[in-house]
Structure formats: C-alpha cells, structure tokens
Amino acid sequence: MLERALFVLVVCGVYLGMNWYVLGRLCGLFGLKRRAGFSLAILPLTLSFFAALGLESTFGNRLSGLFFTLAMTWLGVCFLLLWLLLVQQILALAVPIPRQVWAAGVCAIALVLAVYAVVNARSIAVRREQIRGLPLTIAQLSDIHIGSIGASTLADIVAKTNALNPDIVLITGDVFDNANGTTRELAAQLGAFVAPVVFTSGNHEAYTGYDNVRQLLGPTKIRWLRNETMEFKGIRIVGVDNSYGTELLERVLGRTPPSPVFTVLMTHQPRGLEVAARHGINLMLSGHVHNGQIWPFNYVVGWFYPYLKGLHEHAGTVLNVSTGTGVWGPPMRLGSRCEIVLLEPKS
C-alpha cells in the first residue's frame, strides 16, 4: 500500500508539473494573464487522470466512458504540447517570431499530431516474423487492454487473428484493465477465437485482481498459464506471471526440467533474455512497453527497458517484443502501431 501511495504521489506530481508548464506557457504565448482561475484549472485537470481510472473501473457506463476518453485524450495532448513547447522555447532563442505566431503554430501542430495519433491507434497491423526451428504458426497478442478499448476494436482484433489461421494464439498479458460490467460483457468476445488460446498475466491483471480475471475468463476456453508449463503439438510453452525483476523467472525456469522440444516462454515484461538463454529457451515472447506508444516517450521507456519492439537474439534465444495490440491511457499512437504478430516457421 505504501509503494502504491508513493507511486500515485509521484505520478500526480509529474502530471501537475506538466499541466502547470503547458498551460502557463500557452498563457504566456497568447499574452493571457494568469488569474485565479489558472490555478483552479490545474488541479482538476491533474486529478482527472485518477478520477477517470476510478470511475471507469467502478461503473463502466457511457458517462464514465466519455469522461475517461476526454481525460485520457487530454493526457495525450498535454504530453504532445509539453515537448512541442520545450522545442519552441529553444528555437525561440534563435528564431525571432512573434509569440502569437509561435502559439498558433504549436497548437496547430499539436492538433494535427493528436488527430493522426487517434486515427493511427485504431489501425491494427500484422507483423510477420520467421523463426528458425519453430514447427507451427503462433499469433502473438499482447496488451489488448479491454476496459480501455471498445467492442468494435476487440471484434477487429479477434477477426484479424482468426483470418491469419494460426495454430495457437499466445497472449502475453494485459488483456484486462478492470472488471466492470462492460468489461465482463466484452470478455465473452474472447471466446470467438478459432485457434486455442493461452494467456499469461501482465501488471494490469494484478491491478484488476486475479480472482476477477478468473471470472472474466470463465466464459472462454482460454488457458491461463501461471508459472507452469504445457505441451502443444510438439512444442513446450512456459507461462510466467508478471514481475518487475527476474527473480520469479529464475525460479520458474530453474524448476522446469530441460526438454529437447522447441520451447516458448511467455512473460509480460521484456526482461530476462539472458536468463531465458541460460535455461535453453528457444523463443521468448513479451509486450508491456508499447514501444512508448506516443513518441518521443519511447526514449523515456528505453531508459528502463533495452528492448522496445521486434526481434532480438542472445545466445540462440530469440525474443519478440510486441508493441501491443491495443492501447492504454490516451487513445493515441504516434511513432508506434497496434499489432498482431504472426510467428511462422523459417524454411
């Protein structure tokens, strides 16, 4: 509880600073005076992020959904304005342009980028990769975030996955964001996958609550691998619960006996590639990082995670990091794509 409280305080402080800087700089560029209403506007804008999460998680109705969309869209727009205004502040030292022109330019660019990012987030790409030694086809989904995406997007994900005709669908965490009534209704759509589906948890399943996740998966045939192993058509699949370190991964793989068959490791966060290689894993599948979701946030995420997207190899083990099949927070993607990854045998 203490760690979560500290996390909330840090996030709240950072977001408060973002809103203060963005609105303050815009007031300055437009020549507006900061009156009492300025300070009064900062606090609700900052708290809207937490209020939207709480209300949507609890109610999940049209009103809470609308508020959630507005609050999260402002979060994305605020982030775009933040780095645009930082760039403008530097350029203004060398380029003598009237401040009103700067203001109009920054707002126009932010608007264009925001509209593009919203449209781009609704498009789901298919990335095909060939893996040596893989004896079947795998569709990897990750970070679907039911509770942040709607019914039409989820239906599109299921339809596009089925059209690829994979032998198995592996979902590497963050399927659910909450367990409200709407999410429970949408969860039934996961039963429409044609191929068998195996899932391992992400950090958002921990937020949702594992008992709630079991109930959400109840109407489906999805198998949840929790620090255990299964066999499927000549391959072995190891599923490890979400963890921010590699200790759990070490324990699970340490007690998993070696096998001559092709072994796939499912773990939400792209950490522990060296650990997987040491234990003879052939293919490691992860997600979590969304490739930053909104550029240039990927550079910030890159400070904590060395692998943000695509294929990586270490000592014979291949890691594939999905950029995510859905979105979380702002309904935007800039410099990244929602994707389904089809992993095929390499001839």
N, C-alpha and C positions, 0 to 999 in steps of 0.2 A: 504493500500500500504506500509506503514511504517513497519507494522508487517511482511508482506511478504518479504520485503527487508532485515529485520533483520534476518529472518529465513534463507534466502538464504546465507547471510553472515556467519551465524553460521555453516550451513552445509558445505559451501565452506571451511571454516577454519578447520573444523574437518577432512574433506576429504584430504585437503592439508597436514595436520599433519600425516594422515595415510600413504599417498604416500611417504612423506619425511622419515618417520620412516622405512617403509618396504623396500624401495629401498636403503636407507642408510645402513640398517643392512645387506641386501644382498650383497652390495658392500664390506662391512667390512668382511663378512664371506668368500666371494670369493677372498678376497685380491685385490680388484679393487680400484683404486684411484678415488676420486670424482673430476671429472674435470668440466669444464664449462657446458658441455652437461648434467651433472646431474641435475643442477638447471633448465636448459631449458626444461628437460623432465618432471619435476614435474608439472609445470603449465598446459601444455596441457592435461596431464593425469587427473589432478584435474578438469579442465573445461570440459573435455569430458562428464562428467555426465550431466551437464546442457545443453551442446550443443546437446547431443543425445536426450534429452527430447524435446528441442525446435524444432529440425529438424524433428523428427518423428511426433510430434504433427502437424507441418505445412505441411509436404509433404506426409509422409506415403508411400513412394515408396520403391523399392528394395534397392536402395543405402542408403537411410536414415535408413531403417530397418536393413541393415547389420551393419552400424555404431552403431546403437542403441544396437544391440546384442553384438558387440565387447566391447563397452563402459560399458555396464551393466555386462557383464561377468568379465571384469577386476575389477569392483567394488566388485563382489563376491569373486574373487580370492584374491584381496587385503585384504579383511576382513579376509579370511582364513589365509593368510600369517601373518597378524597382530597378531592374537592370538597364532599362532604357534611360531612365533619369540619371543613373550613375554615369552612363556613357555620355549623355548630353552634358552633364556637369563638367566632364573632362574636355569634351570638344569645345564647349563654350569658352574655354581659356584661350583657344587659338582661332576660333571662328566667330567674328563679331556679327551675330544675327540678333535682331530684336527678340526679346524674351517671349513676346506673344507668338512670334513665328515658331520659336522652339516649342512652346506649349502646344500649339496646334499640330506640329509635326510629330511630337512624341505621342500625343493622344491618337492621331491618325494611324501611326504605325502600330501602336498597341491594339487598336480596334481591328485592323487588318489581320494581325497575327492571332488575335483571340478568335476571330471568326474562322480562320483557317484551321486553328488548333481544334476547335469544336467539331468542325466537319471531318477533319482527319481522324479524330478519335472514334468516329462512328464507322470507319472503314476497317475491315479485318483482313489482313494479308495472310497468304500462305507461304511459308518459307520451307523449301525442300532441302534436306541435307542427306548426303550418303555417308553411311557409317560402315567401315570395314568390319566384317565378321558378324554383323547383325543379321539374323536369319529371318526376320519378319519386318513388317512395317508398323511403326509406332506413331500415333498422333499425340504430340505433347501439348497440353493446355496448361496454363498457369495464370494465377491472379485474375480470375474471372470476376470476382467481387460482386456477387449477387447481393443486392442491397444498395449498390452504387450504380449498377446498370439496370436497364429496364427489360421488360418482357421481349420486345422486338429484337434487342441486341442479343439476348440469350438464345432466342429462337434461331437467329442468324448463325451464332456460334455452333449450335447443335447441327443445323442443316449443312454448313460448310464442312464440318468434321465428318459427318456421315457421307458426304459426297466424295471424300478422299478414300473411303473404303479401307481404313486401317485395320490391322489385325487386332489391335488393342489401343485403348485411349488411356494415357497416363496423365493425371492432373497433379501438378506439383505445388499444391497449397493455395490458400486464399480464395477458396470458392465462395465463402460467405462472409458478409460484413456484419450481419446481425441476424436475429431470429424473430423479427416481427411478422405480422400476419401476411404481408405482401411477399416477403422473402420465402415464407413457408409455401405459399402458392406457387411461386416461381420455381422452387426446388423440385417440384414434380416434373418440370420440363427436362430435368437431367435424366429422367427415365427414358427419354426418346433416343438416346444414343443407340446405334445398332450394334457396335462392337462392345466387348466387355470393357468396363471402366475400372481403373484402380486409382486411388487417391491417397495422398499423404498430406498432413496438415501444415498450414502456414501460421504466421503470427496472428492473422485475423480469426482463425478458428479458435485460438486461445482467448481472444477478446470476446468472441461470440459465446464461448463456453462449450466444452466438449460434449456435455450431455445434450445441449441444444443441437449440436452438429449431428449427433447420432439420430435425433428425431427428424432433422431435416433430410437426412439420407435415407430414412426409413422407407419412403415410397419408391425408392430407386433400387437398382441392383448394383450400385457402386460398392466396391470393396475398399475399405479403409485400412491401409497398412500402417500399423503403429509400432515401429521399432521391431519389425518382423519381416519374414521372407516368404515368398510364394513362388511356385513354378508355373510357367505358362508356355505351352508349345515350344519346349526346348530351350527356354531362357529362364533365368532366375531374376526375380525382382525383389529388391530390398527397399523398404519404405521406412524413413526415419522422421520422427516428429520434428517440428520446427525448433531450432536452437540458435542462439546468437554466437555461440562458440563452437568448438569442435569436440568437446568432451563427450557429448552424447553420441556423436558419430563414431568416435573411437570405441566407445563401449559396445555399441550395436555391432559394428563390423568386427570387433575383437572376439565376440562370442558367435559370429557367423562362420561356420566351417567353410574352408575353401571348396570350390567346385570347378570342374572343367568346362561347364557350360557358360555361355555368354551371360554376363551378369550386369543388370541395370540397377543403379542406385537412384532413388528418388529422395531428394532433400530440398526443402524450400529455398534456403539461403545458399547462394553460390560461395560457400566456404568449404575448405577441407579437401580440395582437389588432390593435394599431396597425400592426405590420409587415405583417400579412396584408391589412389595408385598403389600405395603400400599394401593395401589389402586385396589387390587383384581385381578391382572393379573395371569393367570394360567401358561402360558408358554411365556418366553421371548427369542427371537432369535436375535443373534448378530454375528459379524465377526470382521473385521478390523485388528486384531493383527497378523494373520497368524502364531500364535504360534512362533513368532520370525523369521520364515522362514528358517534362517540359524543359526544353533547352533554355538556358545553359545549366540547369540543375544537375545534369549528368556529371558535370565536373565536380560538384559537391559530393554526390554519391560515390564518385570514383575515389575520393579520399579514403572511404571506408571499405569499398568492395573493388578488388582489382579486375573482376570480370563482370561486365555490364550487359553483354549480348553476344550471341553467336557461339561458334565452336572454339574450344581451347583444348590443348593436349599437354599432358605431363606424364612422362614415363609409361607411355602406352595406354593411359586412361584418357578418354575423350569427355570433356564437359560441354554440355549445351546449356546456355543461359537464355531462357525465353524472355522477351521484352514484355510479356504479359498479354493475355487475351482480352482483358477488359481494362478498366481504369479505376483509380481510386482518387477521392478528393475532387479536384477540378475535372469536369468532363472534357478534358483537353489533352491533346498530344501534339507536341512541337519538337521535331527532330527525333521522333520515335514513332513506332507503329504498333497497333494491336496485331497480334499474330497467332496463328496456329502453325506449329512446326511439324512437318511430316518427315520422319526419320526413316530412311529406306536402306536396304542392303546395298553395299558398294560392290559392284561386279569386278 
